[in-house]
Amino acid sequence: MKNLTSTLSAMDLAKIFQVDRQTIYRWRNIGRLPEGILISQRTRRWPIPDLLRHSDELSIFLRHLSQDENTSSEKI
């Protein structure tokens, strides 16, 4: 996963969760994801710390993903 001070795009999140990009926006609209930051009229990004703080479920999933990537890179 990217550095914990970086942000993720809707496409990044869609790849992580294995869903369509529009699902990311639906989840934001119903509160399953934080609002994110509107960078321009059509571009929104989510700071990773905001995602980690948003919900326990999201935090656990993203931290688990990060640990898996760290473990796989150590094996190389």
Secondary structure, DSSP 8 states (H G I E B T S, - for coil): ---TTSEEEHHHHHHHHTS-HHHHHHHHHHTSS---EEEETTEEEEEHHHHHHH-HHHHHHHHHHHHHHHHHHHH-
